[in-house]
Amino acid sequence: MQIKNDIMWRVGVCYTLILLFAFCVVGRVIYLQVFEGEKWKGRAQSISKKDITVYANRGDICAADGRLLASSIPYYELRMDFQAPGLTDVLFKRKVDSLALCLSRFFGDRSKSAYHRLLWNAKFHSKKNRYVLINRRKINYNELKQIKTFPLFRLSPNKGGLICIQENKRVQPHINLASRTIGYLNKGNGNELIGKVGLEGLFENELKGVDGISMMQKMSGKWLPVNQVDPKDGNDIITTIDVNFQDVAESALLQQLQVYHADHGSAILMEVETGAIKAIANLGLNQKTNTYEEIYNYAIGEATEPGSTFKLASMMALLEDGYIEPTDTIDTGNGVHRYYNDKMRDSHIGGYGKITVQQAFEKSSNVGISKLVNQFYKDKPRNFINRLYEFRLNKTLDLDIKGEGIPKIKYPGEEGWSGISLPWMSIGYEVQQTPLQTLSLYNAIANNGRMMKPMFVNEIKYHGKVLKHFDEEVLNNSLCSRETLRKIKKMLEGVVLRGTATNLRNSSYSIAGKTGTAQIADKNKGYGHKVYQASFAGYFPADNPKYSCIVVINSPDKKKGFYGNQVAGPVFKTIADKVYAMTYAMHPPKQDEQEYEVKVPISLNGNKEDLDKVFKELEVTVDDKDIYSDWVLTSRQDSIIRYKNRSVNNHLVPNVKGMGLQDALYILENAGLKVNISGFGSVKKQSLRPGSNYRSGDRIYIELS
């Protein structure tokens, strides 16, 4: 009995302990479910599931004809997992020597023994760094395919250890062509690349696309995709740039910069009617490499004193206010005129004396233009400035591309205004304009007073489908009166015909424009350091403008030359010549020296009845007097067709020369001859002599031409 009680007591204790443990387990389960459920569910998911970002392909930037200006190309970083499950020591030792040889031959930067040492140390002596970089150079897709044929790398990643990390690199196939306008990518907050400037920055949201997500779940020790949100590729941007024109502009500008050892320059070609930018070149001297590169977008961002190209605005104001006529005269004296303590000088030593207003503009007389403006606006300078404001010279062009330079047109009473401001502003000093802002004024003159907003993009496309089309935008419907336009156009044409730009004149087409030579002020030295800016702005053909163009070259070597016609003018002419040659629509139809009026068609010989039907339908007069035969010879005389009899003798070989094939076959086969044919057209030769005897079934060869 004692033993039984002892056993029962022990069993009770064990049962109680088990029951208490069960209660603890159940309590813990309830606690985990209720109070820490979300925490452990999330941790379980993080261990068994993971999301992988699938990056979208960035859209392309294309020229107007679809040729690539910027595109994303995949490059790969080459690494090797030396702890891959299938990469056994035996397999590695057997293949490492041949792999080292292949890598040495492929990259060419190390010897076979150096690569062998790198691979061997990574496998057996460096356990900390599992994924070892094989070479710093990133490889393209075609190179990757070649590398995957190397020993070990041709095996699966788990066995051979090859790891390829893809990275999309933005490239511009045409290198320098409009690269500052196209823009570039910078790293954002993460590792992703985003557009910062140019069209890359402007259309960042359209180009970047939408990244996808691939959800992976661990099953049986392997990561398998269970769900995926596909990425959406970025849209393509179709620009207004013409690659051929762009190449011409870049080459012409580069050549002149090199000749004159200039610091930098820009050239812009604009379509007159729409404002579409067909070419925009910006080249600056890289002091480190001593080469010219697209360092900065001078055409859009650099606002400087334009110099004599600004005289167009001054002359327009004078004409629009009715103060002058092109035939009026102005005395420029000896080419020097004093305004208070400052002297205004003409480039022509000794001056031009008394000349017409038109001549003052054509010869770019500083004294003549400034005296006219000072004479009529000295007591009312606000009227002159208000005119410039009406021409929209004080406003930006509202470009979508970031970085447009701010124009500067002082107003009377503002800080910096003085007694000499008016005459100096009239010739392009104490004002600031970017090359594109100046070009927009000249383009408006070519476009009959209609100022267009410069266009850089035609369309946005997605896989060839047009999502958005950009229409031209008008900034000012009418800059001035038609009469002012007519007069100012004649003046601009005169600059090339008789003025400072006669070196641009040619016999094929006409050019209108204005030279500019400005002395650039330094912040510290003022104008004393004698640095110049040469420019030419205009349009062509002058009688029916299709394109406007401006060329600005900054800081040319003074010893070689610095005048606008000498430095910038030749670049303009080279661009204009080649654009004119490549644009068929600009060429007038050629006329022959002698024109012959063809009143009636040339006719083959044939059946009279058939020919009568044809000529009646064509309303051609026929002379068929004394015609009795069914077959006729035809001849064209003046405005009529004359018939001649052609008799066909059934017993002699017929004459079918000059007939069409159908008529010749009809006659010859009806005569019992077998016909062989060669050539096309009318009968030129026949093997049997016309009028000779023959037997039925004889063969005749006819040659057509």
C-alpha positions as CSV (number, residue, x, y, z in Angstrom):
1,M,0.0,0.0,0.0
2,Q,2.9,2.3,0.8
3,I,4.4,1.6,-2.6
4,K,1.2,2.3,-4.4
5,N,0.7,5.7,-2.7
6,D,4.3,6.6,-3.5
7,I,3.8,5.8,-7.2
8,M,0.5,7.6,-7.3
9,W,2.2,10.7,-5.8
10,R,5.0,10.7,-8.3
11,V,2.5,10.2,-11.2
12,G,0.5,13.1,-9.9
13,V,3.5,15.4,-9.8
14,C,4.5,14.4,-13.3
15,Y,1.0,14.9,-14.6
16,T,0.8,18.3,-12.9
17,L,4.2,19.3,-14.4
18,I,3.1,18.2,-17.9
19,L,-0.2,20.0,-17.5
20,L,1.6,23.2,-16.3
21,F,4.0,22.9,-19.3
22,A,1.0,22.4,-21.7
23,F,-0.6,25.5,-20.2
24,C,2.6,27.5,-20.7
25,V,2.9,26.3,-24.4
26,V,-0.8,27.2,-25.1
27,G,-0.3,30.5,-23.3
28,R,2.8,31.3,-25.2
29,V,1.1,30.5,-28.5
30,I,-1.8,32.7,-27.7
31,Y,0.5,35.5,-26.7
32,L,2.5,35.2,-29.9
33,Q,-0.7,35.1,-32.0
34,V,-2.3,38.0,-30.3
35,F,0.5,40.3,-29.3
36,E,3.4,39.5,-31.6
37,G,1.7,37.9,-34.5
38,E,2.4,40.7,-37.0
39,K,6.0,40.9,-36.0
40,W,6.7,37.1,-36.6
41,K,4.6,37.0,-39.7
42,G,6.7,39.8,-41.2
43,R,9.9,38.1,-40.2
44,A,8.8,34.8,-41.7
45,Q,7.9,36.5,-45.0
46,S,11.3,38.3,-45.1
47,I,13.0,34.9,-44.8
48,S,10.8,33.0,-47.3
49,K,9.9,35.9,-49.6
50,K,11.7,38.9,-51.1
51,D,10.9,41.6,-53.7
52,I,13.3,42.3,-56.5
53,T,13.1,45.6,-58.4
54,V,12.9,45.0,-62.2
55,Y,14.3,48.2,-63.7
56,A,12.5,49.7,-66.7
57,N,14.4,50.5,-69.9
58,R,14.9,54.3,-70.3
59,G,13.4,55.7,-73.4
60,D,15.6,56.9,-76.3
61,I,16.1,60.5,-77.5
62,C,16.0,60.6,-81.3
63,A,16.6,63.0,-84.1
64,A,13.7,64.2,-86.3
65,D,14.3,61.2,-88.7
66,G,14.4,58.7,-85.9
67,R,18.2,58.3,-85.6
68,L,19.4,57.8,-82.1
69,L,20.9,60.8,-80.2
70,A,20.8,59.1,-76.7
71,S,20.1,55.6,-75.7
72,S,20.6,53.2,-72.8
73,I,22.9,50.2,-73.4
74,P,23.4,47.4,-70.9
75,Y,26.9,46.9,-69.5
76,Y,28.0,44.2,-67.0
77,E,30.3,44.1,-64.0
78,L,32.1,40.8,-63.9
79,R,32.3,39.0,-60.5
80,M,32.9,35.4,-59.4
81,D,31.3,33.5,-56.5
82,F,34.2,31.3,-55.1
83,Q,31.8,29.7,-52.6
84,A,29.3,28.5,-55.2
85,P,28.0,25.1,-54.1
86,G,29.1,23.3,-57.3
87,L,32.5,24.9,-57.5
88,T,34.5,22.2,-55.9
89,D,38.2,22.4,-55.2
90,V,38.9,19.6,-57.7
91,L,36.9,21.3,-60.5
92,F,38.5,24.7,-59.7
93,K,42.1,23.3,-59.8
94,R,41.4,21.6,-63.1
95,K,40.1,24.7,-64.9
96,V,41.8,27.7,-63.2
97,D,44.8,27.6,-65.5
98,S,42.9,27.8,-68.7
99,L,40.4,30.4,-67.3
100,A,43.4,32.6,-66.3
101,L,44.7,32.4,-69.9
102,C,41.3,33.3,-71.4
103,L,40.9,36.3,-69.1
104,S,44.4,37.5,-69.8
105,R,43.8,37.4,-73.6
106,F,40.4,39.0,-73.3
107,F,41.2,42.0,-71.1
108,G,44.9,42.3,-72.0
109,D,45.7,44.2,-68.8
110,R,47.4,41.4,-66.9
111,S,49.5,38.3,-67.5
112,K,48.1,34.8,-67.3
113,S,50.1,34.2,-64.1
114,A,48.6,37.4,-62.5
115,Y,45.1,36.3,-63.2
116,H,46.0,32.8,-61.9
117,R,47.3,34.3,-58.7
118,L,44.1,36.5,-58.3
119,L,41.8,33.5,-58.8
120,W,43.8,31.1,-56.6
121,N,44.0,33.6,-53.7
122,A,40.3,34.4,-53.9
123,K,39.4,30.7,-53.7
124,F,41.8,29.4,-51.0
125,H,43.1,32.4,-49.0
126,S,40.3,35.0,-48.9
127,K,37.2,33.7,-47.3
128,K,35.9,37.1,-46.2
129,N,35.1,38.5,-49.7
130,R,32.9,35.9,-51.4
131,Y,32.0,37.8,-54.6
132,V,35.3,38.9,-56.1
133,L,35.6,41.5,-58.9
134,I,37.4,40.0,-61.8
135,N,38.1,43.2,-63.7
136,R,37.2,46.8,-63.3
137,R,36.2,47.3,-66.9
138,K,32.5,46.8,-67.6
139,I,31.7,44.6,-70.6
140,N,29.0,44.9,-73.2
141,Y,26.5,42.2,-74.2
142,N,28.5,40.8,-77.1
143,E,31.6,40.5,-74.8
144,L,29.5,38.8,-72.2
145,K,28.5,36.1,-74.7
146,Q,32.2,35.5,-75.4
147,I,33.1,35.4,-71.7
148,K,30.4,32.8,-71.1
149,T,32.3,30.4,-73.4
150,F,35.4,30.5,-71.0
151,P,36.2,27.5,-68.8
152,L,34.1,27.4,-65.6
153,F,32.1,30.4,-66.8
154,R,30.4,28.2,-69.4
155,L,28.8,26.2,-66.6
156,S,25.8,27.2,-64.5
157,P,26.3,30.0,-61.9
158,N,26.0,27.5,-59.1
159,K,28.8,25.5,-60.5
160,G,31.0,27.9,-62.4
161,G,30.5,30.9,-60.0
162,L,30.1,33.6,-62.8
163,I,28.0,36.6,-61.6
164,C,27.1,39.4,-64.0
165,I,25.7,42.6,-62.5
166,Q,23.9,44.6,-65.2
167,E,24.2,48.3,-65.3
168,N,22.5,50.5,-68.0
169,K,24.9,53.1,-69.4
170,R,23.5,56.2,-71.2
171,V,25.4,56.7,-74.5
172,Q,25.2,59.3,-77.3
173,P,26.1,57.6,-80.5
174,H,27.1,60.8,-82.2
175,I,29.3,61.9,-79.3
176,N,29.4,65.7,-79.3
177,L,26.4,66.4,-81.6
178,A,24.1,68.6,-79.6
179,S,25.2,66.8,-76.4
180,R,24.5,69.8,-74.1
181,T,21.0,70.2,-75.4
182,I,20.4,66.5,-75.2
183,G,21.6,66.5,-71.6
184,Y,23.1,63.9,-69.4
185,L,22.3,61.7,-66.3
186,N,23.4,62.1,-62.7
187,K,23.1,59.8,-59.7
188,G,20.0,60.6,-57.6
189,N,19.5,59.9,-53.9
190,G,19.9,56.2,-54.5
191,N,22.1,54.5,-57.2
192,E,19.6,55.3,-59.9
193,L,20.5,57.7,-62.7
194,I,18.2,60.6,-63.4
195,G,18.2,63.4,-66.0
196,K,19.4,66.7,-64.7
197,V,19.9,69.1,-67.6
198,G,18.8,69.4,-71.3
199,L,16.1,67.2,-72.7
200,E,17.1,64.4,-70.4
201,G,16.1,66.6,-67.4
202,L,13.1,68.1,-69.1
203,F,11.5,64.8,-70.0
204,E,12.8,62.8,-67.0
205,N,9.3,61.5,-66.1
206,E,8.6,60.4,-69.7
207,L,12.0,58.8,-70.3
208,K,12.5,56.9,-67.1
209,G,9.5,54.6,-67.3
210,V,8.0,52.6,-64.4
211,D,10.0,50.0,-62.6
212,G,8.5,46.5,-62.1
213,I,8.6,44.1,-59.1
214,S,9.5,40.4,-59.1
215,M,8.3,38.6,-56.0
216,M,10.5,35.6,-55.1
217,Q,9.6,32.8,-52.6
218,K,11.9,30.2,-51.2
219,M,10.7,26.7,-52.0
220,S,12.7,23.6,-51.3
221,G,15.8,25.7,-50.8
222,K,15.4,27.6,-54.1
223,W,14.2,31.1,-54.8
224,L,11.4,30.9,-57.4
225,P,9.3,33.7,-58.9
226,V,5.7,33.5,-57.7
227,N,4.4,36.9,-58.8
228,Q,5.6,39.7,-61.0
229,V,4.6,43.3,-62.0
230,D,6.2,43.9,-65.4
231,P,8.2,47.1,-65.8
232,K,6.9,49.7,-68.3
233,D,9.6,51.1,-70.6
234,G,10.2,54.8,-70.9
235,N,8.8,56.8,-73.8
236,D,10.9,57.9,-76.7
237,I,11.5,61.6,-77.3
238,I,11.6,62.7,-81.0
239,T,13.5,66.0,-81.3
240,T,13.5,68.5,-84.1
241,I,17.3,68.1,-84.6
242,D,18.4,67.1,-88.1
243,V,21.6,65.0,-87.7
244,N,23.0,66.0,-91.1
245,F,22.5,69.7,-90.4
246,Q,23.8,69.2,-86.8
247,D,27.0,67.6,-88.2
248,V,27.5,70.5,-90.6
249,A,27.1,73.1,-87.8
250,E,29.4,71.3,-85.4
251,S,32.1,70.8,-88.1
252,A,32.0,74.4,-89.4
253,L,32.1,75.8,-85.9
254,L,34.9,73.6,-84.8
255,Q,37.1,74.4,-87.8
256,Q,36.7,78.2,-87.2
257,L,37.3,78.0,-83.5
258,Q,40.6,76.1,-84.2
259,V,41.6,78.6,-86.9
260,Y,41.1,81.6,-84.6
261,H,42.1,79.9,-81.3
262,A,38.8,81.2,-79.8
263,D,37.6,80.3,-76.3
264,H,34.2,79.1,-77.3
265,G,31.3,79.5,-79.7
266,S,27.8,78.5,-80.7
267,A,25.8,78.0,-83.9
268,I,22.0,77.6,-84.1
269,L,19.9,76.7,-87.2
270,M,16.1,77.4,-86.9
271,E,13.2,76.6,-89.2
272,V,11.6,80.0,-90.0
273,E,8.0,79.0,-90.1
274,T,7.8,76.8,-87.0
275,G,10.7,77.8,-84.8
276,A,12.0,74.2,-84.8
277,I,15.7,74.0,-83.9
278,K,17.3,71.9,-86.6
279,A,20.9,72.2,-85.2
280,I,22.4,73.7,-82.1
281,A,26.2,73.4,-81.6
282,N,28.1,74.6,-78.5
283,L,31.9,74.1,-78.3
284,G,34.3,75.4,-75.6
285,L,38.0,74.9,-75.2
286,N,38.9,72.3,-72.6
287,Q,42.1,73.8,-71.1
288,K,43.3,70.5,-69.8
289,T,43.1,68.6,-73.1
290,N,43.4,71.6,-75.4
291,T,40.4,70.3,-77.4
292,Y,37.0,71.7,-78.1
293,E,34.0,70.0,-76.4
294,E,30.4,70.6,-75.5
295,I,31.3,72.1,-72.1
296,Y,28.3,74.5,-71.7
297,N,25.1,75.4,-73.6
298,Y,26.3,78.9,-74.6
299,A,23.5,79.2,-77.2
300,I,20.8,79.1,-74.5
301,G,22.6,80.1,-71.3
302,E,25.2,82.8,-72.1
303,A,23.7,86.3,-72.1
304,T,26.3,88.8,-73.3
305,E,26.4,92.2,-75.0
306,P,25.5,91.3,-78.6
307,G,27.1,94.3,-80.3
308,S,26.1,95.3,-83.8
309,T,23.5,92.5,-84.4
310,F,21.4,94.6,-81.9
311,K,21.3,97.5,-84.4
312,L,18.4,95.7,-86.1
313,A,16.2,96.5,-83.1
314,S,17.3,100.1,-83.1
315,M,16.6,100.5,-86.7
316,M,13.2,98.8,-86.4
317,A,12.2,101.3,-83.5
318,L,13.2,104.3,-85.7
319,L,11.2,103.0,-88.7
320,E,8.2,102.0,-86.6
321,D,8.0,105.4,-85.0
322,G,8.2,107.1,-88.4
323,Y,11.3,109.1,-87.6
324,I,13.4,108.0,-90.6
325,E,13.4,106.6,-94.1
326,P,16.1,104.4,-95.5
327,T,16.9,107.2,-98.0
328,D,17.4,109.8,-95.4
329,T,21.0,111.0,-94.7
330,I,23.1,111.2,-91.6
331,D,26.5,112.8,-91.2
332,T,28.9,110.4,-89.6
333,G,31.8,112.9,-89.9
334,N,35.2,111.4,-89.4
335,G,33.9,108.4,-87.6
336,V,34.3,109.7,-84.1
337,H,31.5,111.3,-82.0
338,R,31.6,112.3,-78.4
339,Y,28.8,111.7,-75.9
340,Y,29.7,113.5,-72.7
341,N,33.2,112.2,-71.8
342,D,33.0,109.0,-74.0
343,K,33.9,108.7,-77.6
344,M,31.9,106.6,-80.1
345,R,34.0,105.3,-83.0
346,D,33.4,103.6,-86.3
347,S,35.6,100.7,-87.3
348,H,36.3,102.5,-90.6
349,I,39.2,104.9,-89.9
350,G,38.3,108.4,-91.1
351,G,34.6,107.7,-91.0
352,Y,32.0,107.5,-93.8
353,G,31.1,111.2,-94.0
354,K,27.5,111.9,-95.1
355,I,25.7,108.7,-95.9
356,T,22.1,107.4,-96.1
357,V,20.4,105.6,-93.3
358,Q,20.5,102.4,-95.3
359,Q,24.2,102.8,-95.8
360,A,24.7,103.5,-92.1
361,F,23.1,100.1,-91.4
362,E,24.8,98.2,-94.2
363,K,28.2,99.5,-93.1
364,S,27.4,99.1,-89.4
365,S,28.3,102.7,-88.5
366,N,28.2,103.0,-84.8
367,V,28.3,106.8,-85.1
368,G,25.4,106.9,-87.6
369,I,23.1,104.6,-85.7
370,S,23.8,106.1,-82.3
371,K,23.3,109.7,-83.6
372,L,19.9,108.7,-85.1
373,V,18.7,107.1,-81.9
374,N,20.1,109.9,-79.7
375,Q,18.6,112.6,-82.0
376,F,15.0,111.3,-81.8
377,Y,14.9,109.7,-78.3
378,K,17.2,111.7,-76.2
379,D,14.4,113.7,-74.6
380,K,12.1,110.7,-74.4
381,P,14.3,107.6,-73.9
382,R,11.3,105.6,-72.5
383,N,9.7,105.6,-75.9
384,F,12.8,103.8,-77.3
385,I,13.0,101.3,-74.5
386,N,9.2,100.6,-74.7
387,R,9.7,99.8,-78.4
388,L,12.4,97.3,-77.4
389,Y,10.0,95.8,-74.9
390,E,7.4,95.5,-77.6
391,F,9.9,93.5,-79.6
392,R,10.0,91.2,-76.5
393,L,13.8,91.7,-76.0
394,N,13.4,92.1,-72.3
395,K,11.8,88.7,-71.8
396,T,13.0,85.2,-71.9
397,L,11.8,82.8,-74.6
398,D,10.0,80.6,-71.9
399,L,12.1,77.7,-73.0
400,D,11.2,74.4,-71.5
401,I,14.9,73.5,-71.2
402,K,16.4,74.8,-68.0
403,G,19.2,77.4,-67.9
404,E,18.1,80.1,-70.2
405,G,20.1,83.3,-69.8
406,I,18.3,86.4,-68.5
407,P,18.1,89.2,-71.1
408,K,18.9,92.7,-69.9
409,I,17.3,95.9,-71.2
410,K,17.7,98.8,-68.7
411,Y,14.8,101.2,-68.2
412,P,15.4,105.0,-67.7
413,G,15.7,105.7,-64.0
414,E,17.0,102.3,-63.1
415,E,20.3,101.7,-61.4
416,G,23.1,102.0,-64.0
417,W,21.2,104.3,-66.4
418,S,23.2,107.4,-67.5
419,G,23.4,110.0,-70.2
420,I,25.4,107.7,-72.4
421,S,23.1,104.6,-72.0
422,L,20.8,105.5,-74.9
423,P,23.5,105.8,-77.6
424,W,25.5,102.8,-76.3
425,M,22.4,100.6,-76.1
426,S,21.5,101.5,-79.7
427,I,24.6,99.7,-80.9
428,G,24.3,96.6,-78.6
429,Y,26.2,97.7,-75.4
430,E,24.7,97.9,-71.9
431,V,22.2,95.3,-73.0
432,Q,22.4,91.5,-72.8
433,Q,21.0,88.8,-75.0
434,T,21.7,85.1,-75.5
435,P,22.4,83.9,-79.1
436,L,19.0,82.1,-79.2
437,Q,17.2,85.3,-78.1
438,T,18.9,87.3,-80.8
439,L,18.2,84.6,-83.4
440,S,14.5,84.7,-82.4
441,L,14.3,88.4,-83.4
442,Y,15.9,87.7,-86.8
443,N,13.7,84.7,-87.3
444,A,10.6,86.8,-86.7
445,I,11.7,89.3,-89.4
446,A,12.1,86.3,-91.8
447,N,8.7,85.1,-90.7
448,N,6.9,88.3,-91.6
449,G,6.9,89.7,-88.1
450,R,5.7,86.5,-86.3
451,M,8.0,85.6,-83.4
452,M,8.0,81.8,-82.7
453,K,9.0,80.0,-79.5
454,P,12.0,77.8,-80.3
455,M,11.0,74.2,-80.5
456,F,13.2,71.3,-79.5
457,V,10.8,68.3,-79.5
458,N,8.3,67.1,-82.2
459,E,6.7,64.1,-80.5
460,I,6.7,61.7,-77.6
461,K,6.3,58.1,-78.7
462,Y,5.9,54.7,-77.0
463,H,7.0,51.7,-79.0
464,G,6.3,53.6,-82.2
465,K,2.9,55.0,-81.2
466,V,2.6,58.8,-80.9
467,L,1.4,59.8,-77.4
468,K,1.8,63.5,-77.8
469,H,2.6,65.9,-80.7
470,F,4.0,69.3,-80.0
471,D,2.7,72.2,-82.1
472,E,4.5,75.4,-82.8
473,E,3.9,78.3,-80.4
474,V,3.7,82.0,-81.3
475,L,5.3,84.5,-78.8
476,N,4.3,87.6,-80.8
477,N,2.0,87.6,-83.8
478,S,3.2,90.9,-85.1
479,L,6.4,92.6,-84.1
480,C,5.9,95.6,-86.3
481,S,4.1,97.0,-89.3
482,R,4.4,95.4,-92.8
483,E,6.0,98.6,-94.1
484,T,8.7,98.4,-91.4
485,L,9.2,94.8,-92.3
486,R,9.6,95.5,-96.0
487,K,12.2,98.3,-95.3
488,I,14.2,96.3,-92.7
489,K,14.4,93.3,-95.0
490,K,15.9,95.4,-97.7
491,M,18.4,96.7,-95.3
492,L,19.4,93.2,-94.1
493,E,19.8,92.1,-97.7
494,G,21.9,95.2,-98.4
495,V,24.4,94.1,-95.6
496,V,25.3,91.1,-97.8
497,L,25.0,92.8,-101.1
498,R,26.9,96.0,-100.4
499,G,27.8,96.2,-96.7
500,T,30.0,94.5,-94.1
501,A,29.1,90.9,-95.2
502,T,29.8,90.9,-99.0
503,N,32.1,87.9,-98.4
504,L,28.9,85.8,-97.9
505,R,27.3,86.7,-101.2
506,N,26.8,83.9,-103.7
507,S,25.1,83.4,-107.0
508,S,23.0,80.4,-106.0
509,Y,20.7,81.9,-103.4
510,S,20.5,85.2,-101.4
511,I,21.3,85.8,-97.7
512,A,20.1,88.5,-95.5
513,G,21.6,89.3,-92.1
514,K,23.8,91.5,-89.9
515,T,27.4,91.3,-88.7
516,G,28.3,91.9,-85.1
517,T,31.5,92.7,-83.4
518,A,31.4,93.4,-79.6
519,Q,34.1,94.2,-77.1
520,I,33.4,92.1,-74.1
521,A,33.7,93.7,-70.6
522,D,35.6,92.0,-67.9
523,K,34.3,92.3,-64.3
524,N,37.6,93.7,-63.0
525,K,39.3,95.3,-66.1
526,G,36.2,96.5,-67.9
527,Y,36.8,96.9,-71.6
528,G,40.5,97.5,-71.2
529,H,41.5,93.8,-71.8
530,K,40.4,94.0,-75.4
531,V,38.5,90.7,-75.8
532,Y,36.0,90.5,-78.6
533,Q,32.9,88.6,-79.6
534,A,32.2,88.0,-83.3
535,S,28.8,87.2,-84.6
536,F,26.5,87.0,-87.6
537,A,22.7,86.5,-87.6
538,G,20.5,86.2,-90.6
539,Y,18.3,84.0,-92.8
540,F,18.2,82.4,-96.2
541,P,17.1,82.4,-99.0
542,A,16.4,86.1,-98.5
543,D,13.5,86.2,-101.0
544,N,11.7,83.2,-99.5
545,P,13.2,82.4,-96.1
546,K,13.3,78.8,-94.9
547,Y,16.0,78.9,-92.2
548,S,17.5,81.4,-89.9
549,C,20.9,81.0,-88.3
550,I,23.2,82.7,-85.8
551,V,26.9,82.1,-85.2
552,V,28.7,83.6,-82.1
553,I,32.4,83.1,-81.5
554,N,33.9,84.4,-78.3
555,S,37.4,85.6,-77.7
556,P,39.1,84.9,-81.0
557,D,42.8,85.6,-81.3
558,K,43.0,89.4,-82.0
559,K,46.1,88.9,-84.2
560,K,44.2,86.6,-86.5
561,G,41.0,88.7,-86.6
562,F,37.9,89.5,-84.6
563,Y,35.3,91.1,-86.9
564,G,31.9,89.4,-87.3
565,N,32.1,89.0,-91.1
566,Q,35.6,87.6,-90.9
567,V,35.2,85.1,-87.9
568,A,31.5,84.2,-87.6
569,G,30.4,84.9,-91.2
570,P,32.2,82.0,-92.9
571,V,30.6,79.5,-90.4
572,F,27.2,80.9,-91.3
573,K,28.0,80.6,-95.0
574,T,29.2,77.0,-94.7
575,I,26.1,76.0,-92.9
576,A,23.8,77.8,-95.3
577,D,25.6,76.4,-98.4
578,K,25.3,72.8,-97.2
579,V,21.8,73.2,-95.9
580,Y,20.7,74.7,-99.2
581,A,22.5,71.9,-101.2
582,M,20.8,69.2,-99.1
583,T,17.3,70.8,-99.1
584,Y,15.7,70.0,-102.5
585,A,12.6,72.1,-101.7
586,M,14.7,75.3,-101.6
587,H,15.9,74.9,-105.1
588,P,14.0,76.8,-107.9
589,P,12.9,74.5,-110.8
590,K,15.5,74.4,-113.6
591,Q,14.5,75.6,-117.0
592,D,16.2,74.5,-120.1
593,E,17.9,77.1,-122.3
594,Q,15.5,76.1,-125.1
595,E,12.0,74.9,-124.6
596,Y,10.3,72.8,-127.2
597,E,6.6,72.7,-127.3
598,V,5.5,69.1,-128.1
599,K,2.0,69.4,-129.5
600,V,1.4,65.8,-130.7
601,P,2.7,62.4,-129.6
602,I,5.1,60.2,-131.5
603,S,3.2,57.3,-133.1
604,L,4.2,53.9,-134.4
605,N,3.2,52.6,-137.8
606,G,0.1,50.4,-137.7
607,N,-3.5,49.7,-138.6
608,K,-5.3,52.9,-139.8
609,E,-8.5,52.1,-138.1
610,D,-6.8,51.6,-134.7
611,L,-4.7,54.8,-135.1
612,D,-7.8,56.8,-136.0
613,K,-9.5,55.8,-132.7
614,V,-6.5,56.8,-130.7
615,F,-5.9,60.2,-132.3
616,K,-9.6,61.0,-132.1
617,E,-9.5,60.3,-128.4
618,L,-6.4,62.5,-128.0
619,E,-7.9,65.2,-130.2
620,V,-4.9,65.1,-132.5
621,T,-5.4,66.3,-136.1
622,V,-4.7,63.7,-138.8
623,D,-3.9,64.3,-142.5
624,D,-5.2,61.2,-144.2
625,K,-5.7,62.5,-147.8
626,D,-5.2,59.9,-150.6
627,I,-4.9,57.0,-148.1
628,Y,-6.4,53.8,-149.4
629,S,-4.5,51.1,-147.5
630,D,-5.5,49.4,-144.2
631,W,-2.0,49.8,-142.9
632,V,-0.2,53.2,-142.8
633,L,3.1,54.8,-142.0
634,T,2.9,57.8,-139.6
635,S,5.0,61.0,-139.3
636,R,4.7,64.0,-137.0
637,Q,4.7,67.4,-138.6
638,D,4.1,70.5,-136.6
639,S,0.8,70.0,-134.9
640,I,-0.6,67.1,-137.0
641,I,0.0,63.5,-137.8
642,R,0.4,62.6,-141.5
643,Y,-0.4,59.1,-142.9
644,K,1.3,57.4,-145.8
645,N,0.0,54.2,-147.5
646,R,1.7,50.9,-146.6
647,S,0.7,48.1,-148.9
648,V,0.9,44.5,-147.7
649,N,1.3,41.9,-150.5
650,N,0.2,38.4,-149.5
651,H,2.7,36.7,-151.7
652,L,5.8,38.7,-150.6
653,V,7.5,39.2,-147.2
654,P,5.7,42.2,-145.4
655,N,7.6,45.3,-144.2
656,V,6.8,45.6,-140.5
657,K,9.6,48.0,-139.5
658,G,8.4,50.7,-137.2
659,M,5.3,48.8,-136.1
660,G,4.4,47.7,-132.6
661,L,4.6,44.0,-131.7
662,Q,0.9,43.4,-131.9
663,D,0.5,44.7,-135.4
664,A,3.7,43.1,-136.6
665,L,2.6,39.7,-135.3
666,Y,-0.9,40.1,-136.9
667,I,0.6,40.7,-140.4
668,L,3.4,38.2,-140.3
669,E,1.4,35.3,-138.9
670,N,-1.5,36.0,-141.3
671,A,1.1,35.7,-144.0
672,G,1.9,32.2,-142.8
673,L,5.3,33.0,-141.3
674,K,6.5,31.7,-137.9
675,V,7.8,34.6,-135.8
676,N,10.7,34.7,-133.3
677,I,11.0,37.9,-131.2
678,S,13.7,39.6,-129.2
679,G,13.7,42.9,-127.3
680,F,11.0,45.4,-126.5
681,G,9.3,48.3,-128.2
682,S,8.8,48.7,-132.0
683,V,10.3,46.6,-134.8
684,K,13.8,47.6,-135.5
685,K,15.0,44.7,-137.8
686,Q,13.5,41.7,-139.6
687,S,15.5,38.8,-140.8
688,L,13.6,38.3,-144.1
689,R,14.0,41.2,-146.6
690,P,10.7,43.0,-147.2
691,G,9.3,42.3,-150.7
692,S,11.2,39.0,-151.1
693,N,9.6,35.6,-151.8
694,Y,8.9,33.1,-149.1
695,R,7.0,29.9,-148.4
696,S,4.3,29.3,-145.9
697,G,5.9,28.1,-142.6
698,D,9.2,29.9,-143.1
699,R,10.7,31.4,-139.9
700,I,11.3,35.2,-139.5
701,Y,13.2,36.8,-136.7
702,I,12.3,40.3,-135.6
703,E,14.3,42.6,-133.3
704,L,12.5,45.2,-131.2
705,S,14.0,48.3,-129.7
